[in-house]
Amino acid sequence: MDARTILTRLRDGQPLSEAQLAWFATGLASGTVTDAQAGAFAMAALLNGLTTPERVGLTRAMRDSGKTLSWNLPGPVLDKHSTGGIGDCVSLVLAPALAACGAYVPMIAGRGLGHTGGTLDKLESIPGYRAEVPVSALKSITGQIGCAIVGASADIAPADKRLYAVRDVTGTVESIDLIVASILSKKLAAGLEGLVLDVKVGSGAFMKDMQAAEALARALVETAQGAGCMTTALITDMSQPLVAAAGNALEVIEVMETLTGIGVTPALWDITCALGGEVLALGGLAADAADGAGRIARVLDNGEAALKFGEMVAEMGGPADFIERWPDRLPAAPVVHELRAPRAGWVQAIDAHAIGLAVVGLGGGRRRERDRINPSVGLSEIAALGDEVGQGEVLALIHATSETDAEATAAALADAFTIAEAAADIPPLVHQRILS
C-alpha cells in the first residue's frame, strides 16, 4: 500500500478497505504520510464523503494508532463530548457531577477550533492546571477522584492529533466524516462504556442548520455504536452563547458560580442535567434519562459536584483551595469596555459566530496552531435572546488588554445583536434526541 493509491481511490470515489484506512492512520501517526498527503486526504473526504463502513473503519484505525485504555473500576466509565459552541462550558460542570453520581470520567478534551472555545484552554486559565499529562496520571486521577479532564497525550490516537491540526488550516473542519472520526477515535481510545454527544446547531455552531446537525448526530451515534460503544446524542441550541460569557477565564467564572450556587446559569444547569441523565442511564446508574437528570441536579444542588471539581483541579496541579478562593485565582483583563445597544427594543437574533471570532481577535483563541492564548480576555454579561434593552444599555462587556483592542472588538460586533421592535420566539435548549 501507499498514500498515493489511497488518495487516488478516495478522490475517485472508489471504496477504501479497512486495511487501507488502517495503513493511512498508521502513516499519519508515524510520519510516513506527509502533511501534503494528510491535507489531500482531508479535502477528498470533505468533497466526496465516506461510506458508513469507511467512517467506522477510519475511526477504529485512528483509535488503534496509539494506546487504548482498559479499566477495572467499581463503576461505569462514561463520557460526554460537544461538537463546539460559544460559551459552552458544560464539560467543566458535567464531569464532576457524573463522578459524584458514581461514574468514572476520563475526559479527553480538545482546544479551541476555529471560532469555538476549547475545554482545555478554559481549564488552563486556572493557575497551575496541567491539561497535558501521561496516560498513567489520567488513569490514576480518574480512579482516585472519579474524573479527569485532560488533553490527548502523544500515545492517544496520534493519527487524530495530526489530522486535527491539518483540518484547521486546510478549510476542512466542516467534514462530517472527519469530525466523527476525530471525536470518536479519542473517546473510544479511553475505553468508554457509554457516551453522550452534544451536537450544537445554530449561528455559533459548526452546523448552522438542523439538517446538517441531524446528519452529524446520526453519523456520530451510528459510528460509535458500530465501533462498540453505547451512545446517545442530543441536538442542542447554539443560536446564542450558552452562558452569558465567551472567553476562557470568564466562562470558568460562570462554571464556578453554578457549581457553588452563587449565581446559577439556568441554560448551563439544564443542559448539564439533560446530558448527564442520558449517559447515567446508558451506564446503568439511572433507571432512565429523567431519573439520571434528577441525580445530576441533586449533586449540583448539594455541592458534591463542586467538591469533585475542586479535587480534580488540585490533582491536576491547580490551587488546592480553588473552590473557596476562585475569584482571587482567575486572571482578569486590564480593560473592560461596554458594548452598548444602538437603539431600544428586544434582542431578536445574535450572531454567536461573530462573538466567537471576537474572542479570537482579542487573543482568547488561535488563528494559528501555535498561537498563545490570553485566558483573561473575552466577553461577559452578554445579552440573551428575548431581552428588552434601552438605547445605550449594555449588550456585553468586552474584556481586553488595551482600549484599542476593546474599541476594535466593539466595532466588529456592531451588527452581532439584532434589536427589533418585537420580541422573538426563544428556541428550545434541546431540539432532538438521537438514539440510532
VMD Tcl script that draws the C-alpha trace (Angstrom):
set ca {
  {0.00 0.00 0.00}
  {1.00 3.61 -0.44}
  {-0.57 7.01 0.22}
  {-0.90 7.91 -3.46}
  {-3.02 4.85 -4.23}
  {-5.30 5.50 -1.24}
  {-5.68 9.18 -2.12}
  {-6.48 8.35 -5.74}
  {-9.19 5.91 -4.71}
  {-10.72 8.42 -2.30}
  {-10.55 11.17 -4.93}
  {-12.29 8.96 -7.50}
  {-15.00 7.74 -5.11}
  {-13.73 4.16 -5.01}
  {-14.19 2.26 -1.73}
  {-11.38 2.05 0.81}
  {-10.83 -1.17 2.73}
  {-10.34 -1.32 6.48}
  {-6.73 -2.37 5.84}
  {-6.11 0.69 3.65}
  {-7.61 3.02 6.25}
  {-5.51 1.35 8.96}
  {-2.38 1.84 6.83}
  {-3.15 5.52 6.32}
  {-3.86 6.12 10.03}
  {-0.62 4.38 10.96}
  {1.18 6.57 8.43}
  {-0.34 9.70 9.96}
  {0.89 8.64 13.38}
  {4.38 7.62 12.24}
  {5.02 10.46 9.79}
  {5.11 8.21 6.75}
  {2.16 10.21 5.42}
  {3.29 13.75 4.62}
  {1.47 16.97 5.53}
  {0.51 17.42 1.89}
  {-0.94 13.92 1.74}
  {-2.82 14.44 5.02}
  {-4.30 17.66 3.62}
  {-5.26 15.93 0.37}
  {-6.98 13.15 2.34}
  {-8.93 15.71 4.38}
  {-10.04 17.63 1.31}
  {-11.07 14.50 -0.61}
  {-13.03 13.27 2.42}
  {-14.79 16.64 2.67}
  {-15.70 16.77 -1.02}
  {-16.61 13.11 -1.64}
  {-17.57 11.85 1.80}
  {-17.02 8.41 3.30}
  {-19.43 5.49 3.46}
  {-20.58 4.27 6.86}
  {-18.18 1.27 6.82}
  {-15.33 3.60 5.80}
  {-16.19 6.03 8.59}
  {-16.28 3.23 11.17}
  {-13.05 1.82 9.74}
  {-11.27 5.20 9.88}
  {-12.46 5.77 13.44}
  {-11.21 2.38 14.58}
  {-7.93 2.84 12.72}
  {-7.32 6.24 14.32}
  {-8.27 4.83 17.72}
  {-5.82 1.97 17.29}
  {-2.99 4.22 16.03}
  {-1.92 4.64 19.66}
  {-2.58 3.36 23.15}
  {-6.08 2.29 24.20}
  {-7.15 2.22 27.83}
  {-8.76 -0.54 29.83}
  {-10.30 -0.19 33.27}
  {-11.11 -2.24 36.35}
  {-13.25 0.13 38.39}
  {-16.31 -0.25 40.65}
  {-18.48 1.90 38.36}
  {-19.09 2.51 34.66}
  {-16.63 4.52 32.55}
  {-18.67 7.28 30.88}
  {-18.06 10.49 28.99}
  {-19.60 13.37 27.03}
  {-18.47 15.35 24.02}
  {-19.70 18.58 22.47}
  {-19.22 19.49 18.82}
  {-18.33 23.02 19.91}
  {-20.04 26.31 20.52}
  {-19.75 29.71 22.18}
  {-19.96 29.89 25.96}
  {-20.16 26.10 26.05}
  {-18.52 25.16 29.35}
  {-20.74 22.14 30.13}
  {-17.83 19.68 30.41}
  {-16.44 21.50 33.43}
  {-19.74 21.04 35.26}
  {-20.80 17.64 33.94}
  {-17.59 15.65 34.51}
  {-17.51 16.25 38.30}
  {-21.30 15.81 38.52}
  {-21.05 12.38 36.87}
  {-18.22 11.45 39.23}
  {-20.36 12.49 42.19}
  {-23.05 10.09 40.88}
  {-20.66 7.11 40.87}
  {-19.36 7.20 37.30}
  {-15.73 7.37 36.21}
  {-14.98 10.03 33.59}
  {-11.63 10.01 31.75}
  {-12.50 13.03 29.61}
  {-10.03 13.57 26.78}
  {-10.87 17.08 25.64}
  {-9.65 19.47 22.97}
  {-8.53 23.03 22.47}
  {-10.31 25.81 20.63}
  {-11.05 25.08 16.98}
  {-11.97 27.90 14.62}
  {-14.42 30.27 16.31}
  {-15.30 27.85 19.13}
  {-13.69 27.69 22.54}
  {-11.78 24.70 23.91}
  {-12.32 22.89 27.19}
  {-8.58 22.59 27.86}
  {-7.99 26.29 27.23}
  {-10.70 27.12 29.77}
  {-9.21 24.84 32.41}
  {-5.72 26.17 31.80}
  {-6.94 29.64 32.81}
  {-6.80 28.14 36.33}
  {-3.22 28.75 37.54}
  {-1.19 25.56 37.64}
  {-3.72 23.31 35.88}
  {-1.77 20.82 33.73}
  {-4.00 19.51 30.97}
  {-1.23 17.55 29.28}
  {-0.48 14.54 31.49}
  {0.69 10.98 30.77}
  {-1.82 8.16 30.47}
  {-0.71 6.82 33.85}
  {-1.77 10.09 35.51}
  {-5.11 10.07 33.67}
  {-5.83 6.57 34.96}
  {-4.67 7.36 38.50}
  {-6.65 10.61 38.86}
  {-9.78 9.12 37.29}
  {-9.62 6.14 39.64}
  {-8.99 8.30 42.69}
  {-11.30 11.29 42.11}
  {-13.76 9.89 39.58}
  {-12.95 12.36 36.81}
  {-10.01 13.90 34.98}
  {-10.21 16.35 32.08}
  {-7.03 16.15 30.05}
  {-5.62 16.57 26.57}
  {-4.88 13.61 24.36}
  {-1.34 12.53 25.10}
  {1.02 11.59 22.29}
  {0.03 7.99 22.99}
  {-3.73 8.51 22.49}
  {-4.98 8.49 18.88}
  {-1.84 10.14 17.44}
  {-3.30 9.87 13.94}
  {-6.12 12.17 15.01}
  {-3.74 14.71 16.53}
  {-2.04 15.00 13.16}
  {-5.24 15.18 11.13}
  {-6.91 17.57 13.62}
  {-4.19 20.18 13.07}
  {-4.41 19.77 9.29}
  {-8.19 20.29 9.26}
  {-7.93 23.68 10.95}
  {-5.59 25.09 8.30}
  {-7.00 23.47 5.15}
  {-10.63 24.55 5.32}
  {-11.87 21.03 6.08}
  {-13.12 21.48 9.64}
  {-16.75 21.03 8.50}
  {-16.34 17.49 7.10}
  {-18.86 15.33 8.95}
  {-16.79 12.19 8.40}
  {-13.60 13.76 9.77}
  {-15.45 15.35 12.70}
  {-16.89 11.94 13.58}
  {-13.58 10.10 13.30}
  {-11.76 12.80 15.25}
  {-14.22 12.90 18.14}
  {-14.74 9.18 18.45}
  {-11.18 7.96 17.94}
  {-10.10 9.78 21.12}
  {-13.24 8.87 23.04}
  {-13.11 5.17 22.12}
  {-9.39 5.02 22.95}
  {-10.38 5.93 26.52}
  {-12.20 2.61 26.92}
  {-15.69 4.04 27.42}
  {-18.79 2.03 28.27}
  {-21.19 4.87 27.46}
  {-21.02 8.21 25.67}
  {-23.43 11.13 25.26}
  {-22.89 13.62 22.45}
  {-23.94 17.26 22.47}
  {-24.39 18.25 18.82}
  {-24.77 22.02 18.56}
  {-26.90 23.78 15.93}
  {-27.21 27.49 15.24}
  {-25.17 30.60 14.50}
  {-22.40 29.71 16.95}
  {-22.05 26.06 15.89}
  {-20.22 24.42 13.01}
  {-23.60 23.05 11.94}
  {-25.76 26.09 11.21}
  {-29.00 24.31 10.27}
  {-30.98 21.41 11.67}
  {-30.49 19.15 8.65}
  {-26.71 19.30 8.96}
  {-26.82 18.87 12.74}
  {-29.08 15.84 12.47}
  {-26.81 14.30 9.84}
  {-23.81 14.76 12.13}
  {-25.64 13.41 15.18}
  {-26.79 10.30 13.36}
  {-23.31 9.73 11.90}
  {-21.77 10.01 15.37}
  {-24.23 7.65 17.02}
  {-24.12 5.17 14.13}
  {-20.31 5.15 14.06}
  {-19.84 4.92 17.83}
  {-22.29 2.05 18.12}
  {-20.70 0.40 15.08}
  {-17.39 0.57 16.93}
  {-18.91 -0.96 20.07}
  {-19.78 1.96 22.37}
  {-23.35 2.66 23.56}
  {-24.08 6.24 22.55}
  {-26.89 8.80 22.55}
  {-26.86 12.30 21.04}
  {-28.81 15.44 21.87}
  {-29.08 18.23 19.32}
  {-28.92 21.42 21.39}
  {-29.28 25.09 20.56}
  {-26.35 27.36 19.75}
  {-28.21 30.35 18.30}
  {-26.73 32.32 21.20}
  {-23.91 31.72 23.71}
  {-24.88 29.03 26.21}
  {-23.80 31.19 29.15}
  {-23.51 34.97 29.34}
  {-19.76 34.85 28.76}
  {-17.33 33.92 26.00}
  {-13.65 33.59 26.84}
  {-11.68 31.18 28.95}
  {-11.46 32.59 32.49}
  {-14.81 34.35 32.07}
  {-16.51 31.03 31.32}
  {-14.80 29.41 34.32}
  {-16.41 32.14 36.44}
  {-19.83 31.04 35.11}
  {-18.93 27.43 35.94}
  {-17.89 28.25 39.47}
  {-20.96 30.37 40.13}
  {-23.16 27.47 39.00}
  {-21.21 24.79 40.90}
  {-21.12 26.78 44.13}
  {-24.68 28.11 43.84}
  {-23.67 31.78 43.83}
  {-25.47 32.51 40.58}
  {-26.79 29.53 38.68}
  {-26.98 29.90 34.91}
  {-30.25 28.13 34.01}
  {-29.19 27.04 30.50}
  {-25.91 25.59 31.79}
  {-27.75 23.75 34.57}
  {-30.44 22.39 32.26}
  {-28.09 21.15 29.52}
  {-25.80 19.55 32.11}
  {-28.72 17.67 33.65}
  {-30.10 16.57 30.27}
  {-26.76 15.23 29.02}
  {-25.87 13.71 32.37}
  {-29.22 11.98 32.60}
  {-28.70 10.33 29.22}
  {-25.26 8.94 29.97}
  {-26.11 7.82 33.52}
  {-28.92 5.76 32.00}
  {-26.52 4.28 29.43}
  {-24.14 3.33 32.24}
  {-26.81 1.70 34.39}
  {-26.58 4.31 37.16}
  {-30.11 5.59 36.50}
  {-33.37 3.93 35.54}
  {-33.81 6.27 32.57}
  {-32.73 9.70 31.35}
  {-35.22 11.54 33.55}
  {-34.03 9.71 36.66}
  {-30.45 10.44 35.67}
  {-31.17 14.14 35.19}
  {-32.61 14.26 38.69}
  {-29.47 12.63 40.10}
  {-27.26 15.19 38.35}
  {-29.40 18.05 39.70}
  {-29.05 16.72 43.24}
  {-25.23 16.61 43.22}
  {-25.13 20.09 41.70}
  {-27.54 21.39 44.33}
  {-25.88 19.79 47.37}
  {-22.33 20.79 46.43}
  {-20.95 17.28 45.79}
  {-20.13 18.15 42.17}
  {-18.28 21.28 43.28}
  {-16.17 19.23 45.71}
  {-15.27 16.79 42.94}
  {-14.26 19.68 40.69}
  {-12.03 21.12 43.40}
  {-10.39 17.74 43.99}
  {-9.75 17.32 40.28}
  {-8.24 20.80 39.94}
  {-5.88 20.13 42.85}
  {-4.79 16.76 41.43}
  {-4.15 18.39 38.04}
  {-1.79 20.93 39.60}
  {-4.20 23.79 40.32}
  {-4.79 25.53 43.65}
  {-5.90 23.25 46.48}
  {-8.27 25.99 47.69}
  {-9.77 26.79 44.30}
  {-13.38 26.12 45.34}
  {-13.05 28.60 48.22}
  {-10.77 31.17 46.56}
  {-11.58 31.00 42.84}
  {-12.39 34.73 42.46}
  {-8.82 35.51 43.57}
  {-7.21 32.81 41.44}
  {-8.51 33.59 37.95}
  {-6.80 36.18 35.72}
  {-8.56 39.44 34.82}
  {-8.08 41.69 31.79}
  {-6.92 45.27 32.47}
  {-9.57 46.92 30.26}
  {-13.35 46.44 30.44}
  {-15.33 48.21 27.71}
  {-19.12 48.44 27.39}
  {-20.79 47.39 24.13}
  {-23.99 49.45 24.01}
  {-27.28 48.97 22.18}
  {-27.70 51.38 19.24}
  {-31.47 51.52 19.72}
  {-34.22 50.39 22.08}
  {-36.08 47.14 21.53}
  {-35.77 43.41 22.02}
  {-32.79 41.20 21.20}
  {-34.21 39.19 18.31}
  {-31.07 37.47 16.96}
  {-27.44 37.03 17.98}
  {-24.54 36.23 15.68}
  {-22.78 33.84 18.04}
  {-20.20 33.07 15.35}
  {-19.17 36.75 15.36}
  {-18.85 36.65 19.14}
  {-16.55 33.63 18.88}
  {-14.41 35.38 16.28}
  {-14.28 38.47 18.51}
  {-12.83 36.39 21.35}
  {-10.21 35.00 18.96}
  {-9.40 38.54 17.82}
  {-8.89 39.65 21.41}
  {-6.34 36.87 21.89}
  {-8.63 34.36 23.58}
  {-8.37 31.84 20.71}
  {-5.95 30.80 17.99}
  {-5.56 31.94 14.40}
  {-2.59 29.56 14.02}
  {-1.91 26.28 15.80}
  {1.00 27.60 17.89}
  {-0.62 30.88 18.97}
  {-0.56 31.58 22.70}
  {-3.89 32.31 24.36}
  {-4.64 35.13 26.77}
  {-7.05 33.50 29.24}
  {-8.40 36.77 30.65}
  {-9.96 38.30 27.51}
  {-13.46 37.83 26.09}
  {-17.00 38.99 26.72}
  {-19.22 38.85 29.79}
  {-22.77 39.86 30.70}
  {-23.84 39.07 27.14}
  {-27.47 39.93 26.45}
  {-29.72 36.96 25.68}
  {-32.38 36.38 23.05}
  {-35.64 37.98 24.15}
  {-34.01 40.58 26.42}
  {-35.53 44.05 26.28}
  {-32.90 46.79 26.07}
  {-32.99 50.54 26.01}
  {-30.90 52.70 23.72}
  {-27.39 52.86 25.13}
  {-27.89 49.93 27.50}
  {-25.08 47.40 27.79}
  {-25.26 44.41 25.44}
  {-21.96 42.95 26.67}
  {-18.77 43.81 28.50}
  {-15.59 43.47 26.44}
  {-12.53 42.34 28.42}
  {-9.34 43.33 26.57}
  {-5.66 44.04 27.03}
  {-5.95 47.58 25.64}
  {-8.51 50.26 24.81}
  {-7.56 49.90 21.14}
  {-8.40 46.18 21.16}
  {-11.64 46.84 23.02}
  {-12.78 49.50 20.57}
  {-11.89 47.33 17.57}
  {-13.92 44.49 19.06}
  {-16.89 46.78 19.68}
  {-16.77 47.84 16.04}
  {-16.58 44.20 14.90}
  {-19.65 43.38 16.99}
  {-21.71 46.35 15.85}
  {-24.09 44.10 13.91}
  {-23.86 40.97 16.10}
  {-27.06 41.79 18.01}
  {-30.28 42.34 16.07}
  {-32.53 44.72 18.01}
  {-36.18 44.59 16.87}
  {-39.43 46.25 17.86}
  {-40.98 42.97 18.99}
  {-39.68 40.04 20.99}
  {-38.73 36.87 19.10}
  {-39.58 33.28 19.97}
  {-36.87 31.68 22.12}
  {-35.63 28.38 20.68}
  {-35.65 25.31 22.93}
  {-32.36 24.24 24.53}
  {-32.79 20.65 23.31}
  {-34.10 20.25 19.79}
  {-33.89 16.50 19.28}
  {-32.73 13.22 20.82}
  {-30.91 10.75 18.57}
  {-30.72 7.11 19.69}
  {-29.61 5.37 16.50}
}
mol new
graphics top color blue
foreach p $ca { graphics top sphere $p radius 0.5 }
foreach p [lrange $ca 0 end-1] q [lrange $ca 1 end] { graphics top cylinder $p $q radius 0.2 }
display resetview
